[in-house]
Amino acid sequence: MKKIAVGMFSIALILGAGTAVFAAGNPDKGQSFEEMMPFMEKMHPDFTTEELEGMYNDCHGSEGMMNGSGMNSENMMSKF
């Protein structure tokens, strides 16, 4: 029983540490608009480049949802 408990604790510790390291990452190295452009064009084929860039800025700008500010009344989704 002791071996199972130690094994479970070890697995939890390893997974927790790996998750923490992955989550910490490098917060300054996000994907730029140019890197995201092919994915955005695939998801929104009818949007113009200007519309895609506006959407990217709404998500990744100073008040965007993707910069850690969370859900607030001024985020992209409340503008529509």
ZIDAPE-V471016 format. One record per residue. N is the residue number from 1. SS is DSSP state (H for helix, E for strand, - for the rest). PHI is phi in whole degrees, 0 to 359 (999 if undefined). Layout:
BEGIN
{{N SS PHI} {N SS PHI}}
END
This chain:
BEGIN
{{1 - 999} {2 H 295} {3 H 295} {4 H 294} {5 H 296} {6 H 295} {7 H 296} {8 H 296} {9 H 297} {10 H 297} {11 H 297} {12 H 298} {13 H 295} {14 H 296} {15 H 295} {16 H 296} {17 H 295} {18 H 297} {19 H 295} {20 H 296} {21 H 295} {22 H 296} {23 H 291} {24 H 294} {25 - 39} {26 - 241} {27 - 295} {28 - 280} {29 - 258} {30 - 270} {31 - 276} {32 - 284} {33 H 301} {34 H 296} {35 H 289} {36 H 276} {37 H 308} {38 H 300} {39 H 290} {40 H 293} {41 H 295} {42 H 291} {43 H 283} {44 - 229} {45 - 294} {46 - 269} {47 - 278} {48 - 278} {49 H 300} {50 H 295} {51 H 295} {52 H 296} {53 H 294} {54 H 297} {55 H 296} {56 H 300} {57 H 294} {58 H 296} {59 H 278} {60 H 250} {61 - 288} {62 - 296} {63 - 252} {64 - 285} {65 H 289} {66 H 270} {67 H 255} {68 - 93} {69 - 283} {70 - 76} {71 - 276} {72 - 224} {73 - 286} {74 - 252} {75 - 279} {76 H 302} {77 H 292} {78 H 273} {79 H 279} {80 - 263}}
END
